Amino acid sequence: MITRLRIAGMSSQYCVQAVFTSLTPVPGILATDVSIGTVVVEHDGQATLQRLREAIAVSGYEVLLGTEEPRRLPVL
């Protein structure tokens, strides 16, 4: 699964690091890409949108929008 999130209040590299760190304990995350205002998480399905929202809230930021999509395999 791939979950894409829009985050309110992120404006610096410190914010990026805080959000990245807050996602570390969430089970099932395989890869995380955090940039100012957005997060893309690749996971095995355990990292639900609610769990991700709660983890990010711990770092002081709010998820404005979250979308989930199945992971697409490359076409050969």
N, C-alpha and C positions, 0 to 999 in steps of 0.2 A: 504494500500500500504506500501511496505517497499522499502526504497531507501538506497543504499550502496554507500559511497563516499570514494575515495582515496584523501588525502590532502597532498600537497607539503609543506615542510618547518616546519612541527611540530616535535619538538624534546624534549619537556619537559611537565611537568604537567601544567605549566603556559599556554602553547599553547593549551592544552586540555581545560582548563577553559575558555580561550578566545574564542575558537570556540563554546563551549557549550553556552556561554553567547550570542554570536552573533546570535544563532539560536532561542533564546527565543521569539522574537517578530514575528516569522514566523507563520501565522495562519494555523491551521489544524494539527500541530504536536501533537501526542499522547504520544510518548516516544522517547528519544534520548540516544544513547550510543556512547560516544566519547572516543577514545583512541588515542595514538600517531599514526598519519598517517591515521586513518580511522574513519568514522562516519557511524552509522546505525540509520536511522530515520524511525519510524513507524508513518504513518499519514493517514488522511482521503481523500487524493487526492488533497487538496488545496495547500499543500507544494510541488510545482512542482520542478523539478530539477533546473530550472532557478532561482527560488526564493531562493533555498538553496545555489546555487552558489553565488548569489548576497549577501546574508547574511554573508557567510563565507568570501567573499572578503572584507567586512567591517572590519573584524578582522585582515586582512593583509595576509590571506592565499589563496591559489589557489586550486580549485578542479581539479585534474588530470583526474579522471575517475568517472563516476556516472552510476549506473544501477538501474532500477526500476523493481519491481516484485509485483504481487498481494500478499496480505497477505494470508497465508495458514491457514486454520482452522485445528485443531487437529482431527485425525481420531479416532473414539471411537470403 
